[in-house]
Amino acid sequence: MKKIINLLLFTAAIFMVSCGDEASIPQYYNLKIALNPEEALVGSKLSKLKLVATNDNGTSQEFTLSGDTTINLLQGQYTLVLSGKVTDEAAAYVSGNTETILFANTTSTINLSKIIKSPIIFKSIYTTGGQQGYILDQYFEIVNNSDEVQYLDGLILSAPAGGQTKENAWQANGYPDLYACGQGLVIAFPGSGKEHPLQPGQSIVLANDPINHSTGAKEGNHCPDLSKADWEIYIDKAKGEIDYPTPNVKVIFTNNTRIRAFGIGVNGRSYLIAKCPNGMTPEQFAADPKNIMTMPGTLSKTQYLMIPSKYVLDAVDIWNNKRTNNYGTFLPKDDAQGILASTANAGKCIRRKVTKIVDGRAYYQDTNNSANDFLNNQELTPGQTPTSVDQ
């Protein structure tokens, strides 16, 4: 009998140890992710959705999503952070986060918010001239203001007329979200998608004529040396135009064959950078008759390529500095207020404010308000990185 009792006690002890070991083994559970977009995102197509799940030990896992989904995770407490892109809007992104405790199969809802931010923006714009009557020394500097590699491929630049004191014809006739190529010339960077990378913090200089204008203009000028520009705006149909040994952007639309330079704006103008949705090239966009308009409310037959607001990455309205009644070219979400133009023919540019410098890399202010984001009458420093923060 005693042997039987001891055997039973031994068996019970083994059973209890076994149960204890099983209870201590970490378990995996299913976590259903439910996305809840805010009203501004309802009906929008989302892409590049990335979920990062970080547990209370600091270990992170990354998942690619296409919508509501279920993932399998080790038990524990998690912080969930989701990011993504609004597919059809160039500067629109989504973001959301939540926390969840996972000790059984459960569902976690992530509320998604729409965020407007542009990885690629204008760093500086110089169109006011360095000598009266000399108009070929303009340049545009574009910077990657994000922490990820971006690509110039397919970026579109257009120069709506701007300089207005009241609604323009499109605004007055119900098209405030369409921006006409006011000067009649629209350009785009070549490439199939990833041929022209722009590293974080890196900028490029785009020049009408990539030469040393300080020696090309008359004595006493204030023109810049653009001989080291990265890209050239070569207009092959312009009389007397020279193709310099610098990579060319493409002219994808023009309605004035006499134009010799892109974006002339001695007393102010507006400028934008845009990007078509994936699968559409700038050339296809420009060739689509649905994107062409004549000026509404007039009998004019001149055609304009219209850039929709949702394609805009960055917009800068430069206002006439001699007026007090300037009227905005863009929707407030693209540019809430213009920056006054620099002094004409003085060799000065507008430059975006520097908010911080980290390991020699400058970060630039971008609140979609040019009056707040830019400084006018700045020295011409094409291709140079600022070394101090703007107060």
N, C-alpha and C positions, 0 to 999 in steps of 0.2 A: 504493500500500500504506500509506504514511504517513497519507494522508487517511482511509483505512478504519480504521486503529488509533485515530486521534484521535476519529473518530465513535463508535467503540465505547466509548472511555473517557468521552466526554461523556454517552452514553446511560446508562452504568453509574452515573455521578455523579448524574444526574437520578433514577434509580431508587432510589439510596441515600437521597437527600434526601427523596424521596416516602415511603419506608418510615419514615424518621425522623419525619416530620411526622405520619404515621398513628399511630405508636407514642406520640406525645406528646399526641394528642387524648384527653381524658378520656372514659372509658367508663361506661355505665350497666349495672347488673346487677340481677337479681331477688333480693330478700331475702325468704325465706319466714319468717314469724313463727309460731312454735309456742308456744301457751300451756300452761303446766304448773301447774295449781292445786294448792295444798297440800290435805291431807286434809280440813281444815275447810271447804273450798270445793267439794269433790266433790258434785255433784248440785245445786249452787246455780246459779241463773240470773243471768248477769252482764249489765250494761247500761252505757251511757255510757262505753264503753272508748275511751280516748284514748292514742295512742302518739306520743311526741315523740322524733324521731331527730336527734341533734346530732353533726355531724362534727368532726374535729380542728381545723377552722378556726373553730369556734364558730357555724356556721350551723345553724339548726334548722328542721325540717319537722314538721308535725303531721298525724296520720292518725286517722280514726275507724274503729274496728274493731267487728266483731260476733262475732269468734272468730278461729281460725287464718286467716291471710290471707297474700298475697304483695304486696309493695310494690316499686317500682322506684326505686333510688337511685344517685347518682353514686358512683363508686369512692372508697374511703377508709376511715378508721377511725371508728366510730360508737359513741356511748353511747345506749342505748335505754331510755326510761323509760315505763312503762305505768301508767295509773291508771284506775279505774272504780268501779262501784257494784254491790253485791249487791242485786238487784232487790227481793227480798221482805223485806229486813231494813232498817229505817229508818236505823240508825246504822252499818251495815256497808259497808265499802269494800274495794277490792282495790288492791294496789300491787306493782310488780315492776320490776327493771331488770337490764340486762346490757350487755356491750360486744361488739362484733363487728368484724372486719376484712373489708371487702368489695372483693375484686379478682376475683371470679368469682361466678356464681350460687351461693348458699349458704342454709343454714337456721340460724336463731338461736332458741334456746329461752329463753323468759322465765318464770321461776318466780314464781308469784303467791302473795302472802300476804294473809290477811284482816286488816283493820284496823278496830277499833271506834272511831269518832269521831263526834261530833255537831256539826253546824254551828250548831244552835240549842239553847240551854241556858237554864236558870234562872240569872238573875244574882242575884236576891234574892227572898226569900219572907218575908212578914210576916203571921202568923196568930195571934200570941200576945196581941194586944190592947193597947190603950192605956188602958183603964179597965175595972174589973171590971163584967161584965154588958153591956158594949158590944161587939157582935160584927160590926158591919158595916163596919169600917175595914180589913179585910184587903186586901192587894194582892200581885200576882205580877209580877215584872219579868223579861222574857225578852229575851235578847240574841243577836245574830248574832256568834258567836265565830270565824267563818271569814273568809277574804279574798275571798269571792265573794258576790254578791247572793243572798239567800235570800228565801223567800216564806212569809208567815203562812197563806196560803190552805190550808184543810183540816187545820191542826194541831189535835190533840185534847188536852184537858187532863182528867185524871181524878185523883181523890183516894182511893186505897185506904185502908182503915181505919188500918193501921199501929198503932203503940202496943202491940205485942204482946210477950209474954214467952216465948212458945213458938210452934210452928208454928200457922198459922191453918188453917181448915178445908180450904182448897184445897191448901195445902202438904202437909197431913197425908194427903190423899186422892189424891195423885199428880198435882196440877196446879200445880207450882211455877213454871211459865212462863206462867201466866195470872193477871192482876191484876184483881181485882174492884173495881168502883166502890163503895167502902165506904160512902160517905155518900149514895149514891143519885143523884148528879147528875154528868153528863158533858157537857162543853161543847166547842165547836169554833169555829174562826175561819171566817167565810164566805169565799167567793171560788171562782173556777173554776180557779185555778192560778197566775196571775201578776197578781192584782189588788192585792195588798198586799205590796209589796217591803219588805225589811229590809236596809239597806245594811250592809257590813262594819263591825262595831263598834257599830252602832245598836241601841238597846233600846227596848222599849215597856212601858208600865205598864198592867196589867189590874186593874181594881178592881171589887169588888162594888158599891160605891156611889161614883161619882166626884164627891165633894163635899169641902168642907173640914171634916173630922171634928174638928179642933181647936176649932172653934166650935160643932159640932153636939152634941158630948158635954158632960157636966157639967164644971164648973170643976175645974181641977186634973188634967185628963186629959193623956195623953201620945200623943194620936192624931195621925195625919198629915193634911196637906192634900193631898187627891187630886183636887182640882178640875181639874187639868190632865192627868188620866189619859187615855191614848190609847184604851182600850177599856173597855166596861162589861159586867158579867155581869148581865144583866137576866133575872129569872125571872118570866115573865108570870103563872104560876099561883100565885105566892106572894101571900098576902093582904097588902094594903097596900104592895105593891112599886111603886116609882116608876121610870119610864123617863126617865132624864136625857138631855140632848142630847149624848150621846157614842155613837160607834158600838158596836153590840151584837155580842157573840159569840152563837152559837146554842146552845141547850140541845138536845142530840141524844138524851138519855136521862135519865129520872128514875124512881125507884121510891118517892119520898116527896114528895107534893105540899105538905107542910108546911115543906119546906126553904126558908129565906129567904136563904141565902148559900152560896157555894161554898167548900169546903175549910176549914171551921172546924176549928181545931186549936190551942187555947190551950196544951195540954200536949204537943203533938207530933202528927204525922200523916205520911203519905207522899203524894208528888205525882209525877205523871209527865206528860211531853209525848210524844205519839205521832203517827205519820203512817201512814195507810193506803197500800198499794201503789198505783202508778199505775193509773188506771182505776176506782178505788173511792172513792166519796165517804164522808165520815163518816156521813151520813144512811143510806146503803146498808149500811154496816157495822153501824150500830146497829139497823137494821130486820131484819137476818138472824137468824132464830131460832137458828142454830148458834153465835152469839156471846153467847147469853143462858144463864145458869145459875142454879139455886137452890143454896143452900149445901149442899155434899156432906156426908153423914154426919148430916144433921138432917132434921126433918120440915118445916122452914120452906118456905113457898111464895113468899117474897120473891125477886124476880128481880134479877139483877145483870148488867150489861154487862161482859164479860171482855175486857181488852186483852192480847193476846199479847206476850210479851217481844220478839219479833222486830220489832214495830212501834214499840218505844220509842226515842225520841231522847234523852231525859234522864229520870232518875229520882232523886228526893231523898227519903231517909228521915230524918224528924226524930223523934228519940227523947225520951222523957220524961226530963227532967234530974234527977228525984228517984229514978230506978231505976238499978240496976247490972246488971239481968238483961234488958235489952232484947233482942229477937230481930228479925232483919232481915225486912223485908217482901219484898224483891226478890232475884232471883238475884244472885250476886256480880258477874257481868259487867255488870249494870245499876247496882247500888250495893252496894259491898262492905261498907260500915259506915255507920250513921247518924250524923248530927250531933246533939248534944244541943240541945234546944229552948232558945230564949232565955227570960229571966225573964218569967213571965206578967204581963200587964197593965202592963208597964213601957214599952211603946212601943219595943221593940227587935226587930230582924229578924236573919235569917241572911243573910250576903252571901258570894258566891263570891270567893275570893282573886284578887288581881290579880298576874300574873306579870311583866308588862312593860307599858310605855307607849311607844308609837311615834308621834311627831307628834301627841300629844294623845289618841291612841286607846288604850284599855285592852284588854289581852288577859287572859282569865280561865282559871284552872286547871281542868282537867277530866280527872281520873284515874278517874272512876266510883267514887269513894270519898268520900262526903259528909263524913266525919270529917276527911278530909285536904284536901278542896277548899273547905270553907266555914268562915267565922268566925261565931260566934253573938254575941248581945248587941251588935249593931251599930246605929249611929244610923240613923234612917229618912231616906233620901235618894232618894225615888222620882224617877226620870228624870234623876238627876245622874250624871256620869261621874267616877269616882275619879281623883285627881290624883297618887297615890303608889302605889308597889308594896308589897305586903304581904310582910314578911320571914318 
